Amino acid sequence: MKDLILSKFPEYNEDQLSKIMSQIDAMSPLLKKSLQKYLEKGTLDEINLLGYTVQSLKDNYGMNEITAFLTLDYILREPEKAVESIKKRYDTICIK
């Protein structure tokens, strides 16, 4: 998966990619499978968590697909904190 991420998101350096990969390793199986499908085929599954989808996070909050998937995983793990973070637009899931 690491090579697929680098091919679609060349802006990530090795340190960032390492952190992202550890977050993906801990991701829920459903989201991980959907992310893998996106990376391989370029299609997004319509996974809706509390009204948020990968596409809505991209469109409304300027996230890229990786950050959006990680945010959906955050919503699964800690819904209240994740939604608060999204609404305040200080989401720091994306490695900078």
Buried (B, 14 or more C-beta within 10 A) or exposed (E): BEEEBBEBBEEBEEEBBEEBBEBBEEBBEEBBEBBEEBBEEEEBBEBEBEEBBBBBBBEEBEBBBBBBBBBBBBBBEEEEEBBEBBEEEEBEBBBE
